[in-house]
Amino acid sequence: MAEQGFTRYPDPVAAYTDTAWHRGSDGNTRHTQRERGTAAADVTCKRRHHTAELWHAARARNQAADITRHRDRYAAGLQALRTYRSNITEVLRKLGRRGADSGR
């Protein structure tokens, strides 16, 4: 971003949280020329440095390490999800049958 004249922000979060952007309650800005220029420079920078790919790879490594460290917790969570889905399937099956029976 510095190459394009935007030296003010050390990182994307700093740019996003700058009060100069005058965000509305919906989170949007006025989209001034300066804002558009900063956004374009940010996108160009992220593409050049493969930021999204690096963030994704780092997150995947962290998640894999967490799963390895807490395998028992993840297995218990998966079993709970399977039980939950099974219970819902059974309730829906019973309700479907009841609905069909009440029409006779």
Order of alpha helices (4+ residues) and beta strands (2+ residues): alpha-alpha-alpha-alpha
